[in-house]
Amino acid sequence: MLINHQPIFMTHFSKQDILNLPGLERMHLINSCGGLKSANLIGTISEAGVSNLAVFNSVIHLGSNPPMLSFMLRPTTVERHSYTNFKKNSHFTVNHIHSDFVNKAHQTSAKYDEEVSEFKEVGFTEEFIADCKAPFVKESKIKMGCKYINEYYIEEHACRLIIGEIQHLVVEEGIMDQDGFLDLTRAGSAGIIGLDGYVKTELIERYAYARPNQELKPLKP
Ligand SMILES: Cc1cc2nc3c(=O)[nH]c(=O)nc-3n(C[C@H](O)[C@H](O)[C@H](O)COP(=O)(O)O)c2cc1C
């Protein structure tokens, strides 16, 4: 398919304009207008022992005490292997996607049968650590082992907000600053625009805590 990259200068869409767009165009527009999203692979394992891996762009931080994250799960009107798996054994892993393997990560969104492991099919290495039942992605430099805690059904669009407690956090050397900040740009963690655009990231600046009427100070590395 040819994509027209000609810039369109300042288009104002009313709600009705948005609703009038062809379905695919509306989907791309609304999926990308909310800003850059995180790029993660969620790993799970079935009762039969088949590992499962799928790309998710909706993982967000929820709270640090206790450490929690959340992500949006699409409607369960079709089979959702990740969901079935972590509902059975309460465990899933969240693994950063790095810019050197975005192609393989994207391929995990294909609808493979439940007896097929995306790890093997797409070419990622499974890794099990500590007491976490779900598989981690060895190639990922930042990864979390999570316990399923709760879910909230969102009736407006039949999706579920899944809440996970972070029980393990594994970070490769050279990524964490002394104050705990993870420099995701050093890790080469990718970001996602909409549903199919992957980006590299660049750190512009870190800032000290902002206060009214005080000059904003960049943090010294
Ligand atoms: C870039 C991208 C981001 C995605 N993000 C999500 C997401 O946040 N939530 C979701 O339910 N599905 C998301 N998907 C779709 C899943 O990756 C896809 O449905 C996958 O087949 C699910 O696998 P499973 O059935 O093994 O769980 C995304 C797909 C792509 C390509």
PDBQT file of the ligand as one rigid body, heavy atoms in Angstrom, charges set to zero:
ROOT
HETATM    1  C1  LIG A 301       1.574  -2.049  17.990  1.00  0.00    +0.000 C 
HETATM    2  C2  LIG A 301       0.506  -2.927  18.583  1.00  0.00    +0.000 A 
HETATM    3  C3  LIG A 301       0.057  -2.667  19.868  1.00  0.00    +0.000 A 
HETATM    4  C4  LIG A 301      -0.935  -3.459  20.458  1.00  0.00    +0.000 A 
HETATM    5  N1  LIG A 301      -1.374  -3.153  21.710  1.00  0.00    +0.000 NA
HETATM    6  C5  LIG A 301      -2.371  -3.898  22.268  1.00  0.00    +0.000 A 
HETATM    7  C6  LIG A 301      -2.882  -3.539  23.560  1.00  0.00    +0.000 A 
HETATM    8  O1  LIG A 301      -2.442  -2.598  24.200  1.00  0.00    +0.000 OA
HETATM    9  N2  LIG A 301      -3.896  -4.311  24.053  1.00  0.00    +0.000 N 
HETATM   10  C7  LIG A 301      -4.393  -5.400  23.382  1.00  0.00    +0.000 A 
HETATM   11  O2  LIG A 301      -5.314  -6.062  23.893  1.00  0.00    +0.000 OA
HETATM   12  N3  LIG A 301      -3.898  -5.752  22.171  1.00  0.00    +0.000 NA
HETATM   13  C8  LIG A 301      -2.912  -5.028  21.601  1.00  0.00    +0.000 A 
HETATM   14  N4  LIG A 301      -2.419  -5.363  20.375  1.00  0.00    +0.000 N 
HETATM   15  C9  LIG A 301      -2.927  -6.567  19.723  1.00  0.00    +0.000 C 
HETATM   16  C10 LIG A 301      -2.234  -7.826  20.194  1.00  0.00    +0.000 C 
HETATM   17  O3  LIG A 301      -0.825  -7.755  20.017  1.00  0.00    +0.000 OA
HETATM   18  C11 LIG A 301      -2.778  -9.006  19.383  1.00  0.00    +0.000 C 
HETATM   19  O4  LIG A 301      -4.190  -9.077  19.548  1.00  0.00    +0.000 OA
HETATM   20  C12 LIG A 301      -2.161 -10.309  19.774  1.00  0.00    +0.000 C 
HETATM   21  O5  LIG A 301      -2.524 -11.280  18.810  1.00  0.00    +0.000 OA
HETATM   22  C13 LIG A 301      -2.652 -10.794  21.123  1.00  0.00    +0.000 C 
HETATM   23  O6  LIG A 301      -2.108 -12.067  21.330  1.00  0.00    +0.000 OA
HETATM   24  P1  LIG A 301      -2.728 -13.137  22.326  1.00  0.00    +0.000 P 
HETATM   25  O7  LIG A 301      -4.053 -13.581  21.763  1.00  0.00    +0.000 OA
HETATM   26  O8  LIG A 301      -1.696 -14.190  22.289  1.00  0.00    +0.000 OA
HETATM   27  O9  LIG A 301      -2.868 -12.479  23.653  1.00  0.00    +0.000 OA
HETATM   28  C14 LIG A 301      -1.464  -4.568  19.752  1.00  0.00    +0.000 A 
HETATM   29  C15 LIG A 301      -1.003  -4.840  18.454  1.00  0.00    +0.000 A 
HETATM   30  C16 LIG A 301      -0.038  -4.022  17.874  1.00  0.00    +0.000 A 
HETATM   31  C17 LIG A 301       0.440  -4.310  16.482  1.00  0.00    +0.000 C 
ENDROOT
TORSDOF 0
